[in-house]
């Protein structure tokens, strides 16, 4: 079994990319902390202010209370600097996120290793698949991309561009075609070509649309007709800019298909990057990657400590 959490050797300055991607969230939260704790003693008012700042960063009420309590523990009526608050918060957040830090593991005994990728409209799912394909191919694997988003001709074209760029084989049908049939055909071809990995895109679907969710379930079911163990991984792509809605999405998709991991995109586009903290408190699903920019190298393996430090601004 191989691990695909580490970045390719040619990528340098990953933490710098992470800091840049989380700059909006960090600046917003850091500014609030500085305003609250500059030359002040810790009291009920400052703790309440910190709790509100954490809620505004989308960490959720429960986690905001827990983190604020951790800062306040044995420190009431004592002077505490904003830097000390950041160090405490970064440590607490890293500890809560650590259980989510699991690299994407490719089981070489499953050939091809089938990865089904789902998500609601607008999460950047197709682009994320393209970036993931390039990363996997960079690791020496033969990858097939399947354009299972048959609802949008643009999505088929977009994935085709990524396939060419990454050096992956590409399987597509006509727009409006049967997505489950396309997935079956792609698996058949990947098997014949002795490919290592099959990545299947799916149409963006709202989690409250029963018909579309049933279609996703059908894709997973049809794949089993060709390989009883497939899909071997089911990844849900989440958009950080949608905030607390991602919690509902995880539960809805988990009830439809056997989710194995998450990818959080667009963290660079929000000042509320704390949503991962709220997610950690609600879901045990691993976060394999995070998206912190538009570039190919901006799809990064999720590392709890580095994320916490960049979010809080301790480094």
Backbone bond lengths (Angstrom), bond angles and torsions (degrees), N, CA, C in turn:
res aa  C-N    CA-C-N  psi(-1)  N-CA   C-N-CA  omega(-1)  CA-C   N-CA-C  phi
1 X - - - 1.466 - - 1.517 109.31 -
2 X 1.309 116.44 127.80 1.452 121.29 -179.02 1.519 110.83 -101.88
3 X 1.326 116.46 150.65 1.459 122.04 178.91 1.517 110.02 -106.36
4 X 1.325 115.58 131.02 1.462 119.70 177.62 1.515 109.02 -120.74
5 X 1.336 115.25 63.75 1.454 120.99 175.25 1.515 109.15 -113.74
6 X 1.338 116.29 -26.72 1.450 119.40 -177.08 1.534 110.55 -76.76
7 X 1.322 115.26 147.05 1.457 119.69 178.34 1.523 109.74 -78.20
8 X 1.340 117.40 151.26 1.455 120.06 175.91 1.526 110.79 -57.80
9 X 1.334 118.78 149.15 1.458 122.38 -175.53 1.528 113.90 -56.34
10 X 1.344 117.84 -31.15 1.463 118.79 -174.78 1.518 112.73 -75.40
11 X 1.329 116.55 -12.77 1.444 118.72 179.29 1.530 109.61 -83.66
12 X 1.312 115.24 122.79 1.454 119.55 178.55 1.509 109.02 -122.94
13 X 1.332 115.64 163.26 1.451 119.71 177.52 1.507 113.47 65.94
14 X 1.354 117.31 36.19 1.456 120.19 -178.75 1.518 111.51 -64.25
15 X 1.345 116.59 -37.12 1.455 118.47 179.33 1.521 110.63 -67.01
16 X 1.332 116.21 -34.78 1.465 119.73 176.86 1.523 110.19 -63.97
17 X 1.326 116.94 -39.56 1.462 120.86 176.83 1.532 110.48 -64.31
18 X 1.325 115.07 -41.05 1.457 119.86 179.90 1.523 110.55 -63.58
19 X 1.331 116.77 -45.41 1.467 120.67 178.50 1.525 111.36 -60.23
20 X 1.330 115.23 -42.09 1.462 119.37 179.13 1.516 110.56 -65.37
21 X 1.340 116.28 -41.72 1.459 120.18 -179.24 1.514 113.66 -66.20
22 X 1.333 115.96 -30.66 1.465 120.21 -179.37 1.522 112.29 -99.58
23 X 1.335 116.49 14.30 1.464 120.73 -174.63 1.527 112.93 -58.92
24 X 1.322 117.37 -41.14 1.466 120.05 -179.33 1.524 111.10 -63.75
25 X 1.319 116.09 -46.99 1.461 120.80 179.72 1.525 110.63 -63.82
26 X 1.336 115.70 -44.98 1.455 120.58 -177.24 1.527 111.83 -65.07
27 X 1.329 116.35 -44.33 1.466 120.11 -179.00 1.528 111.23 -63.24
28 X 1.311 116.37 -41.00 1.457 121.09 -179.19 1.524 111.12 -65.09
29 X 1.319 115.84 -47.76 1.460 120.93 -177.39 1.528 111.19 -72.32
30 X 1.326 116.38 -41.53 1.459 120.75 -179.29 1.522 111.31 -63.70
31 X 1.328 115.66 -39.24 1.456 119.59 178.18 1.517 111.87 -62.60
32 X 1.310 116.47 -39.91 1.471 120.90 178.93 1.525 110.80 -65.84
33 X 1.337 116.33 -42.70 1.467 120.48 -179.04 1.522 110.63 -65.19
34 X 1.320 116.29 -43.55 1.462 120.12 179.48 1.531 110.92 -61.13
35 X 1.319 115.99 -43.32 1.462 120.23 179.60 1.515 113.30 -64.16
36 X 1.317 116.12 -31.80 1.465 120.39 -177.29 1.527 113.47 -80.74
37 X 1.336 117.06 -35.10 1.460 119.30 -166.90 1.525 115.15 -115.39
38 X 1.292 118.30 6.12 1.464 119.54 178.26 1.529 110.16 -71.80
39 X 1.321 116.25 114.26 1.472 124.04 177.65 1.531 112.20 53.88
40 X 1.319 115.88 43.35 1.460 119.41 179.03 1.526 110.05 -131.77
41 X 1.328 114.62 151.13 1.454 119.68 172.23 1.515 108.90 -84.48
42 X 1.300 114.72 151.39 1.460 119.39 -178.71 1.525 108.88 -79.12
43 X 1.307 116.42 121.79 1.455 121.23 178.17 1.527 108.82 -140.27
44 X 1.315 117.02 -177.34 1.458 121.68 -177.24 1.528 111.90 -59.19
45 X 1.316 116.48 -35.14 1.469 120.35 -178.63 1.528 111.67 -67.33
46 X 1.331 116.33 -44.74 1.473 118.59 -179.49 1.528 110.93 -69.70
47 X 1.329 117.03 -35.52 1.463 119.96 177.63 1.525 110.50 -64.32
48 X 1.337 116.23 -41.35 1.466 120.42 177.57 1.524 110.52 -64.37
49 X 1.325 116.06 -37.44 1.461 119.94 178.15 1.514 111.78 -66.39
50 X 1.319 116.12 -39.90 1.461 120.50 178.00 1.524 110.25 -64.48
51 X 1.328 115.46 -42.93 1.465 120.28 179.32 1.533 110.13 -58.97
52 X 1.311 116.86 -42.60 1.456 120.96 179.62 1.531 111.32 -65.42
53 X 1.328 116.44 -39.66 1.470 120.56 179.15 1.530 110.66 -63.71
54 X 1.311 117.18 -38.43 1.459 121.22 179.54 1.527 111.16 -70.47
55 X 1.327 115.86 -35.75 1.472 119.55 175.78 1.522 109.74 -65.55
56 X 1.325 116.53 -41.29 1.465 120.83 178.91 1.525 111.27 -63.50
57 X 1.324 116.71 -26.62 1.472 120.95 177.73 1.521 111.54 -83.43
58 X 1.336 116.39 6.71 1.464 123.96 175.75 1.519 114.53 73.14
59 X 1.319 116.72 28.28 1.460 119.20 178.02 1.525 112.59 -82.66
60 X 1.319 116.05 -9.17 1.460 119.85 179.34 1.521 111.28 88.04
61 X 1.319 116.66 152.68 1.460 121.74 -175.38 1.529 111.83 -63.20
62 X 1.317 116.68 -46.05 1.469 120.16 -176.88 1.519 112.22 -61.36
63 X 1.331 116.90 -47.44 1.459 120.57 179.98 1.524 111.65 -69.52
64 X 1.328 117.40 -34.81 1.471 120.90 178.12 1.529 110.22 -62.41
65 X 1.308 116.01 -41.11 1.474 120.48 178.17 1.527 110.26 -66.43
66 X 1.314 116.48 -43.53 1.460 119.88 -178.35 1.523 111.45 -64.22
67 X 1.316 116.79 -44.75 1.458 120.78 -178.73 1.529 111.52 -67.80
68 X 1.303 116.90 -39.44 1.470 120.72 178.10 1.524 110.55 -64.40
69 X 1.325 115.87 -39.40 1.467 120.27 178.41 1.524 110.80 -64.86
70 X 1.342 116.38 -35.93 1.465 120.36 178.75 1.526 110.97 -65.06
71 X 1.321 116.14 -38.79 1.467 120.58 177.73 1.523 110.43 -67.19
72 X 1.335 116.33 -39.68 1.465 121.24 -174.65 1.528 113.63 -78.31
73 X 1.313 117.65 -20.06 1.464 121.32 -172.99 1.534 111.84 -54.40
74 X 1.334 115.40 120.29 1.471 123.86 178.45 1.525 113.76 59.78
75 X 1.333 116.37 22.34 1.468 118.48 -177.36 1.526 113.18 -124.96
76 X 1.313 119.33 4.84 1.467 120.91 -179.52 1.527 110.61 -60.86
77 X 1.330 114.31 139.20 1.472 124.06 179.56 1.526 112.34 65.75
78 X 1.353 115.37 16.45 1.465 119.20 175.16 1.524 108.67 -110.62
79 X 1.321 114.96 150.43 1.458 118.19 176.42 1.526 108.91 -75.62
80 X 1.327 115.08 137.12 1.466 120.35 178.96 1.519 107.91 -142.38
81 X 1.302 116.92 133.64 1.466 120.02 -177.34 1.526 110.82 -86.23
82 X 1.312 115.01 161.16 1.460 119.19 177.74 1.529 110.52 -62.89
83 X 1.342 116.94 -32.84 1.470 120.30 178.61 1.520 110.37 -65.00
84 X 1.330 117.40 -40.86 1.460 120.72 178.49 1.524 110.95 -64.98
85 X 1.321 116.63 -38.68 1.467 121.12 178.65 1.524 109.78 -62.65
86 X 1.320 116.02 -42.56 1.467 119.77 179.93 1.523 111.49 -62.38
87 X 1.328 116.17 -42.00 1.473 119.98 -179.37 1.525 110.50 -63.00
88 X 1.330 116.73 -43.20 1.460 120.71 179.05 1.522 110.37 -63.34
89 X 1.336 116.45 -47.03 1.461 120.92 -178.62 1.530 111.49 -63.07
90 X 1.318 116.20 -44.08 1.469 119.81 -178.98 1.526 110.38 -60.62
91 X 1.331 116.99 -40.92 1.450 120.12 179.36 1.516 112.53 -66.25
92 X 1.328 116.51 -42.75 1.465 121.29 179.77 1.527 111.10 -65.82
93 X 1.332 115.92 -42.44 1.469 120.41 -178.74 1.531 110.54 -67.77
94 X 1.333 116.43 -42.08 1.472 119.60 178.77 1.529 110.61 -60.40
95 X 1.322 116.35 -40.59 1.468 120.34 -179.76 1.526 111.50 -65.16
96 X 1.343 116.37 -38.59 1.466 119.54 -179.27 1.524 112.05 -73.69
97 X 1.340 116.67 -27.99 1.467 120.91 -178.87 1.526 113.28 -87.15
98 X 1.317 116.55 -19.25 1.462 120.88 -174.87 1.528 113.34 -53.92
99 X 1.355 119.06 -41.08 1.469 118.70 179.70 1.528 113.90 -62.09
100 X 1.350 117.50 -19.39 1.460 120.97 -179.94 1.520 112.40 -86.78
101 X 1.316 117.03 -9.62 1.469 121.69 -174.72 1.521 110.65 -83.02
102 X 1.320 115.20 93.10 1.468 120.62 178.30 1.529 108.65 -137.00
103 X 1.319 118.72 120.18 1.463 120.69 176.72 1.526 110.59 -62.42
104 X 1.315 115.77 154.33 1.459 120.65 173.76 1.528 107.98 -70.38
105 X 1.326 116.96 122.35 1.455 120.88 -177.72 1.528 110.22 -106.54
106 X 1.308 115.25 128.55 1.459 122.13 179.45 1.524 108.53 -102.70
107 X 1.315 116.20 116.69 1.454 121.53 179.58 1.532 108.90 -83.26
108 X 1.317 115.72 108.90 1.458 120.76 -176.94 1.522 114.23 -65.74
109 X 1.333 117.14 -16.07 1.461 119.43 178.35 1.525 111.48 -77.60
110 X 1.319 116.50 -13.92 1.470 121.88 175.36 1.522 107.44 -100.31
111 X 1.321 116.29 109.82 1.462 118.28 -175.11 1.518 110.55 -133.94
112 X 1.326 116.57 113.81 1.462 125.68 -0.06 1.528 112.03 -77.94
113 X 1.322 114.62 153.37 1.456 121.23 173.23 1.527 105.90 -79.50
114 X 1.324 116.52 115.67 1.462 121.28 -171.99 1.529 110.82 -94.58
115 X 1.325 115.35 121.74 1.463 121.65 178.52 1.525 108.93 -114.59
116 X 1.315 116.29 116.92 1.462 122.87 177.02 1.522 107.84 -98.09
117 X 1.337 116.53 128.98 1.464 120.36 -175.95 1.526 109.79 -117.23
118 X 1.328 115.50 126.99 1.461 121.24 -176.49 1.524 110.47 -126.99
119 X 1.334 115.49 170.85 1.462 120.70 177.39 1.513 110.63 163.79
120 X 1.314 116.63 165.24 1.460 120.53 177.53 1.525 109.27 -79.08
121 X 1.319 115.84 172.57 1.459 120.83 -179.77 1.532 111.17 -61.19
122 X 1.325 115.75 138.23 1.459 120.41 170.71 1.510 116.72 83.76
123 X 1.322 118.25 12.29 1.467 119.67 -178.69 1.530 112.68 -82.54
124 X 1.330 117.11 -10.68 1.460 120.23 -174.49 1.517 111.46 85.79
125 X 1.318 115.06 27.24 1.467 121.93 -173.93 1.529 112.54 -61.39
126 X 1.334 117.09 -50.47 1.463 120.67 -176.46 1.529 111.16 -63.19
127 X 1.320 116.51 -42.98 1.468 120.57 177.71 1.526 110.74 -63.23
128 X 1.316 116.31 -40.66 1.462 121.10 179.18 1.526 110.80 -62.22
129 X 1.327 116.73 -41.13 1.466 120.99 177.88 1.525 110.07 -61.38
130 X 1.318 116.44 -42.47 1.459 120.41 178.88 1.519 111.93 -61.63
131 X 1.318 116.49 -43.34 1.460 120.88 178.88 1.524 110.99 -65.97
132 X 1.323 115.61 -40.05 1.458 120.38 179.30 1.527 110.70 -65.16
133 X 1.331 116.21 -40.02 1.462 120.73 178.51 1.525 110.78 -61.05
134 X 1.318 116.08 -43.48 1.459 119.17 -179.60 1.520 110.98 -64.65
135 X 1.321 116.89 -38.11 1.457 121.36 178.18 1.534 110.85 -63.81
136 X 1.320 115.98 -44.85 1.462 120.65 -179.26 1.524 112.01 -66.54
137 X 1.330 115.92 -41.08 1.462 119.95 177.61 1.529 110.33 -65.82
138 X 1.333 115.68 -35.81 1.460 120.19 175.82 1.527 111.90 -62.56
139 X 1.331 115.08 -23.53 1.460 119.74 177.23 1.514 113.23 -87.35
140 X 1.343 116.25 7.62 1.461 120.68 174.63 1.510 115.97 93.15
141 X 1.333 117.58 18.79 1.459 119.98 -177.13 1.533 112.51 -106.79
142 X 1.293 114.09 147.82 1.455 120.94 175.34 1.525 108.21 -87.85
143 X 1.331 115.71 120.19 1.463 120.86 -171.98 1.526 111.04 -121.56
144 X 1.317 115.07 139.72 1.463 122.31 172.71 1.526 108.02 -114.21
145 X 1.339 116.06 132.61 1.460 121.50 176.25 1.521 109.12 -105.53
146 X 1.322 116.32 134.46 1.460 121.51 179.32 1.527 109.90 -117.54
147 X 1.331 115.98 125.70 1.469 121.55 -178.11 1.522 109.86 -85.25
148 X 1.314 115.77 75.83 1.456 120.80 -178.71 1.515 114.58 -79.22
149 X 1.336 117.28 -4.48 1.473 120.17 173.75 1.521 106.96 -84.70
150 X 1.315 115.91 78.94 1.468 120.70 -176.00 1.525 112.78 -80.92
151 X 1.330 116.73 -5.38 1.460 120.00 179.59 1.520 112.18 -75.26
152 X 1.335 116.41 -29.00 1.466 119.38 -174.70 1.527 110.31 -120.12
153 X 1.316 115.58 116.81 1.468 119.92 176.57 1.521 110.07 -60.53
154 X 1.339 116.52 -34.83 1.462 120.68 -179.29 1.531 111.35 -63.88
155 X 1.322 115.98 -34.81 1.469 119.47 179.78 1.517 110.48 -68.63
156 X 1.341 116.25 -37.47 1.464 120.83 177.87 1.523 109.99 -63.53
157 X 1.324 115.76 -45.98 1.464 120.85 179.61 1.525 110.85 -63.51
158 X 1.333 115.45 -43.34 1.469 120.27 -178.48 1.524 111.45 -61.89
159 X 1.318 116.57 -43.47 1.463 119.84 -179.99 1.526 110.60 -68.66
160 X 1.335 116.59 -33.28 1.461 120.69 176.46 1.517 111.66 -62.32
161 X 1.329 116.27 -39.35 1.467 121.08 177.29 1.523 110.21 -63.77
162 X 1.336 115.74 -43.91 1.458 120.16 179.34 1.532 111.17 -64.40
163 X 1.329 116.64 -39.26 1.461 120.51 179.81 1.533 110.40 -60.82
164 X 1.320 115.39 -43.92 1.464 120.03 179.28 1.522 110.43 -64.74
165 X 1.322 116.10 -43.06 1.460 121.33 -178.55 1.530 111.61 -64.45
166 X 1.318 115.42 -38.20 1.461 120.24 -176.56 1.520 112.93 -84.77
167 X 1.345 116.71 -20.93 1.455 120.27 -176.09 1.516 112.73 86.25
168 X 1.347 115.70 31.02 1.465 120.98 -179.80 1.522 110.12 -102.27
169 X 1.321 116.15 150.88 1.460 119.90 171.36 1.527 107.37 -70.95
170 X 1.321 116.25 154.32 1.463 119.98 -172.11 1.520 110.31 -133.48
171 X 1.326 115.45 129.79 1.457 121.29 177.97 1.521 108.63 -119.72
172 X 1.328 116.48 124.23 1.459 120.85 -179.33 1.513 110.05 -145.37
173 X 1.312 115.98 156.14 1.453 121.89 175.47 1.517 109.57 -122.07
174 X 1.306 116.25 -163.40 1.460 120.61 178.57 1.521 110.19 -80.39
175 X 1.326 115.12 148.07 1.459 119.86 175.51 1.522 108.77 -59.14
176 X 1.326 116.02 134.89 1.453 120.43 -179.12 1.509 113.70 89.61
177 X 1.333 116.83 -0.26 1.458 120.91 -179.41 1.523 112.37 -75.66
178 X 1.322 115.26 178.04 1.450 121.49 -178.35 1.530 110.32 -78.02
179 X 1.322 116.60 116.19 1.467 121.08 -176.18 1.519 111.97 -66.29
180 X 1.322 117.22 -39.25 1.465 120.71 -179.84 1.523 110.71 -65.30
181 X 1.330 116.74 -41.11 1.459 121.03 178.25 1.518 111.14 -64.09
182 X 1.329 116.01 -38.76 1.465 120.72 178.53 1.533 110.29 -64.64
183 X 1.330 116.65 -41.69 1.465 120.59 179.16 1.526 110.85 -62.65
184 X 1.341 116.51 -40.19 1.463 121.35 178.91 1.527 110.07 -63.93
185 X 1.321 115.86 -45.23 1.475 121.08 179.46 1.527 110.67 -61.90
186 X 1.338 116.16 -40.67 1.462 120.28 -179.61 1.522 111.15 -64.65
187 X 1.326 116.65 -40.76 1.464 120.32 178.80 1.525 110.19 -65.44
188 X 1.303 116.42 -40.75 1.460 121.19 178.01 1.526 110.54 -59.69
189 X 1.323 116.39 -46.30 1.460 120.03 -179.43 1.525 111.16 -66.91
190 X 1.324 116.64 -41.84 1.470 120.30 -179.86 1.516 110.76 -61.43
191 X 1.324 116.95 -37.78 1.464 120.59 177.42 1.521 111.16 -65.62
192 X 1.328 116.88 -44.01 1.461 121.35 -178.97 1.523 111.26 -65.23
193 X 1.327 116.37 -32.42 1.464 120.60 -178.88 1.528 112.43 -88.11
194 X 1.330 115.56 0.84 1.462 120.95 -179.35 1.530 111.25 57.43
195 X 1.314 116.30 39.56 1.466 121.73 179.38 1.519 110.10 -71.42
196 X 1.310 115.70 152.95 1.465 120.81 179.17 1.531 111.76 -83.21
197 X 1.334 115.46 -37.90 1.470 120.28 -172.98 1.520 110.09 -138.90
198 X 1.315 116.40 137.30 1.456 123.12 171.65 1.525 108.02 -116.30
199 X 1.329 115.81 118.98 1.468 122.29 178.07 1.523 108.27 -105.23
200 X 1.332 117.21 121.22 1.463 121.05 -176.65 1.520 111.00 -112.44
201 X 1.319 115.85 116.92 1.469 121.48 173.62 1.527 107.93 -77.43
202 X 1.313 116.97 151.04 1.466 121.23 175.05 1.519 108.93 -133.53
203 X 1.306 115.69 161.34 1.466 119.90 -179.14 1.518 110.48 -66.44
204 X 1.330 115.70 141.75 1.455 119.71 173.42 1.515 108.84 -64.20
205 X 1.314 116.03 134.42 1.456 118.56 -176.42 1.520 109.43 -142.37
206 X 1.313 115.31 137.75 1.451 120.42 175.98 1.519 108.39 -70.27
207 X 1.312 116.09 137.68 1.458 120.00 -173.75 1.523 113.28 -68.17
208 X 1.339 117.11 -13.67 1.468 119.00 179.45 1.530 112.91 -99.44
209 X 1.343 117.11 7.86 1.464 121.35 177.88 1.526 109.42 -95.69
210 X 1.317 116.16 101.17 1.461 121.99 -172.80 1.519 113.06 -57.88
211 X 1.331 117.06 -43.40 1.461 120.71 -177.68 1.511 112.80 -61.92
212 X 1.323 117.05 -44.60 1.461 120.88 -179.05 1.529 111.68 -69.70
213 X 1.320 115.68 -36.89 1.460 118.51 177.46 1.532 110.54 -66.48
214 X 1.335 116.06 -35.21 1.472 120.46 177.61 1.525 110.25 -65.09
215 X 1.334 116.53 -34.62 1.465 120.10 178.63 1.529 110.64 -65.69
216 X 1.324 116.23 -38.61 1.464 120.25 177.69 1.525 110.22 -62.74
217 X 1.308 115.49 -41.91 1.464 120.58 176.91 1.531 110.57 -62.27
218 X 1.342 116.22 -36.86 1.460 121.05 179.08 1.524 111.45 -65.13
219 X 1.327 116.65 -40.43 1.469 120.72 178.84 1.526 109.70 -58.46
220 X 1.327 115.43 -47.35 1.463 119.97 179.96 1.528 110.51 -62.26
221 X 1.312 116.87 -38.02 1.467 121.96 -178.66 1.525 111.78 -69.36
222 X 1.328 116.34 -41.68 1.462 121.44 -178.96 1.536 111.11 -67.46
223 X 1.313 116.84 -35.98 1.464 120.03 178.02 1.526 111.11 -58.54
224 X 1.318 116.56 -34.05 1.457 121.17 -178.22 1.531 112.43 -67.71
225 X 1.322 117.07 -19.00 1.461 119.94 177.87 1.524 110.92 -69.80
226 X 1.331 114.68 -25.25 1.462 120.06 179.18 1.532 111.38 -97.28
227 X 1.339 115.59 -34.29 1.464 121.85 178.51 1.525 106.76 -145.86
228 X 1.312 116.16 109.43 1.472 121.15 -174.41 1.516 113.41 -59.92
229 X 1.327 117.51 -21.49 1.469 120.39 -178.39 1.532 113.00 -92.38
230 X 1.330 117.22 -6.32 1.467 121.37 -177.49 1.534 111.00 -86.00
231 X 1.326 117.66 154.98 1.463 127.40 -8.12 1.525 110.88 -72.87
232 X 1.317 115.52 148.16 1.457 120.65 -176.61 1.522 112.17 -86.79
233 X 1.324 116.03 -21.03 1.466 121.56 174.27 1.524 107.32 -145.40
234 X 1.325 115.41 139.40 1.470 121.08 175.57 1.522 106.77 -126.04
235 X 1.323 115.89 110.53 1.460 121.45 -175.38 1.523 110.54 -105.00
236 X 1.307 115.89 136.70 1.461 121.82 176.81 1.517 108.41 -107.71
237 X 1.340 116.32 124.91 1.458 121.95 178.44 1.530 108.26 -93.89
238 X 1.330 115.92 125.45 1.458 122.52 -177.51 1.525 110.03 -116.27
239 X 1.315 116.29 146.71 1.461 123.18 179.90 1.526 108.40 -103.32
240 X 1.334 116.72 114.42 1.465 121.19 -176.60 1.523 112.93 -60.98
241 X 1.329 117.45 -26.22 1.472 119.94 -177.60 1.522 112.57 -70.95
242 X 1.331 117.83 -13.25 1.465 120.09 178.70 1.524 112.30 -86.00
243 X 1.332 117.49 -2.50 1.453 121.00 172.19 1.517 114.12 62.01
244 X 1.326 115.31 -135.92 1.459 121.88 -173.04 1.534 113.18 -62.47
245 X 1.315 117.93 -15.68 1.468 120.68 177.80 1.521 112.54 -61.12
246 X 1.335 116.78 -24.84 1.470 118.59 -179.04 1.524 111.14 -63.92
247 X 1.319 117.62 -27.83 1.461 121.06 -179.93 1.525 110.34 -64.78
248 X 1.337 115.65 -41.76 1.462 121.15 177.68 1.520 110.95 -67.23
249 X 1.328 116.09 -40.05 1.460 120.40 -179.56 1.526 111.35 -62.03
250 X 1.310 117.18 -42.89 1.462 120.66 179.91 1.523 110.18 -59.56
251 X 1.315 116.98 -45.88 1.464 120.46 -178.53 1.521 111.39 -64.72
252 X 1.338 117.30 -41.08 1.467 121.13 -177.77 1.526 111.82 -67.27
253 X 1.327 116.90 -44.83 1.463 119.80 -179.98 1.524 111.04 -70.11
254 X 1.317 116.53 -35.39 1.458 120.73 179.59 1.525 111.10 -63.89
255 X 1.327 115.96 -29.04 1.467 120.31 179.17 1.529 111.80 -77.16
256 X 1.345 116.72 -14.22 1.465 121.56 -176.48 1.522 112.63 -102.73
257 X 1.318 116.58 -45.85 1.466 121.26 -179.12 1.530 108.73 -131.26
258 X 1.327 117.56 156.01 1.472 120.78 -177.62 1.529 112.27 -76.89
259 X 1.319 116.54 81.97 1.459 120.38 -179.38 1.522 110.90 -59.34
260 X 1.332 115.21 138.21 1.464 119.80 177.95 1.524 112.28 -116.29
261 X 1.339 117.97 -16.26 1.454 119.58 -178.38 1.517 112.26 -170.21
262 X 1.334 115.12 168.77 1.457 122.11 -176.03 1.529 110.84 -126.73
263 X 1.330 114.93 153.44 1.465 122.56 169.74 1.525 106.53 -130.02
264 X 1.323 117.08 124.23 1.463 121.27 179.98 1.523 109.35 -103.04
265 X 1.335 116.51 118.81 1.468 121.04 -178.23 1.528 111.43 -105.72
266 X 1.332 114.87 170.54 1.469 124.25 171.07 1.526 114.21 60.83
267 X 1.329 116.49 30.12 1.462 119.04 176.01 1.515 111.58 -66.15
268 X 1.330 116.55 -22.27 1.456 120.49 177.88 1.523 112.11 -75.92
269 X 1.319 117.21 -13.78 1.465 120.66 -175.40 1.509 113.96 -99.49
270 X 1.334 117.81 10.62 1.453 120.25 -177.05 1.527 110.74 -138.54
271 X 1.327 115.94 153.92 1.458 121.49 173.68 1.524 109.69 -97.39
272 X 1.338 115.65 10.90 1.467 120.64 -175.01 1.532 111.00 -122.07
273 X 1.338 115.31 49.68 1.456 120.37 -179.14 1.510 114.02 -66.93
274 X 1.325 117.30 -5.85 1.453 120.78 179.01 1.514 113.58 -70.00
275 X 1.327 117.51 -2.36 1.463 120.54 -179.34 1.527 111.32 -58.34
276 X 1.314 118.34 -28.95 1.466 120.42 177.83 1.529 111.68 -64.89
277 X 1.337 116.34 -29.91 1.456 120.42 178.06 1.526 109.63 -68.39
278 X 1.327 115.87 -43.74 1.464 120.57 177.24 1.523 110.43 -63.57
279 X 1.327 116.14 -39.27 1.463 121.08 -179.40 1.530 110.89 -64.25
280 X 1.327 116.30 -40.93 1.463 120.56 -179.65 1.523 111.77 -61.07
281 X 1.319 115.76 -32.74 1.465 119.82 -179.09 1.518 112.25 -76.01
282 X 1.325 116.29 -19.38 1.460 120.52 -175.25 1.517 114.36 -106.59
283 X 1.325 117.69 -30.32 1.462 120.64 -172.36 1.529 111.14 -131.83
284 X 1.327 117.16 134.79 1.466 120.50 177.65 1.523 113.32 -86.07
285 X 1.332 117.25 0.88 1.467 120.00 -176.57 1.526 111.06 -65.33
286 X 1.321 116.94 136.29 1.457 119.53 179.14 1.524 112.58 -67.95
287 X 1.331 115.30 147.95 1.462 121.77 172.71 1.526 106.04 -103.54
288 X 1.322 116.32 109.41 1.459 119.84 -176.05 1.530 112.41 -79.85
289 X 1.335 115.71 -41.94 1.462 120.04 -176.56 1.522 110.53 -141.30
290 X 1.341 114.80 156.76 1.459 121.57 171.55 1.519 108.44 -129.00
291 X 1.326 115.77 147.09 1.455 121.49 177.98 1.515 109.91 -104.87
292 X 1.339 116.48 121.27 1.467 120.58 -176.82 1.524 112.19 -121.73
293 X 1.332 116.50 23.15 1.461 119.97 178.88 1.516 111.07 168.72
294 X 1.316 115.93 -179.72 1.456 121.62 -176.23 1.523 113.46 -85.16
295 X 1.331 116.91 -22.47 1.460 120.26 -175.22 1.515 113.63 -70.68
296 X 1.321 115.44 160.32 1.466 120.76 -179.54 1.524 111.80 -61.01
297 X 1.342 116.24 -36.37 1.466 120.31 -178.73 1.524 112.15 -79.70
298 X 1.327 117.11 -3.16 1.459 120.45 -178.34 1.520 113.37 -86.20
299 X 1.333 117.07 0.31 1.460 120.93 167.45 1.524 105.74 -91.24
300 X 1.321 116.02 105.26 1.455 120.86 -170.96 1.517 112.46 -114.03
301 X 1.324 116.99 149.46 1.465 120.25 171.75 1.525 108.20 -61.37
302 X 1.308 117.17 140.68 1.455 120.69 -179.60 1.518 110.43 -79.73
303 X 1.336 116.00 124.43 1.456 122.54 176.75 1.523 107.82 -126.43
304 X 1.321 115.63 117.44 1.466 121.73 -171.16 1.527 113.25 -58.09
305 X 1.333 117.19 -49.38 1.464 119.81 -175.32 1.521 111.62 -66.27
306 X 1.321 116.45 -44.65 1.468 120.08 179.60 1.527 110.48 -62.93
307 X 1.333 116.40 -40.63 1.466 120.61 179.10 1.528 110.08 -63.03
308 X 1.323 117.10 -46.97 1.468 120.61 -178.61 1.522 111.33 -60.94
309 X 1.331 116.49 -42.56 1.464 119.83 -179.39 1.521 111.79 -65.77
310 X 1.335 115.87 -41.89 1.461 119.38 179.82 1.531 111.26 -68.51
311 X 1.315 116.86 -37.46 1.468 121.40 -179.18 1.525 111.06 -66.55
312 X 1.325 116.79 -44.52 1.461 120.78 -176.12 1.529 112.05 -85.78
313 X 1.315 116.73 -21.11 1.463 120.13 178.19 1.515 113.63 84.51
314 X 1.348 116.38 37.14 1.469 119.22 179.74 1.516 112.44 -90.68
315 X 1.339 116.43 -7.06 1.471 119.11 -179.70 1.523 109.53 -143.88
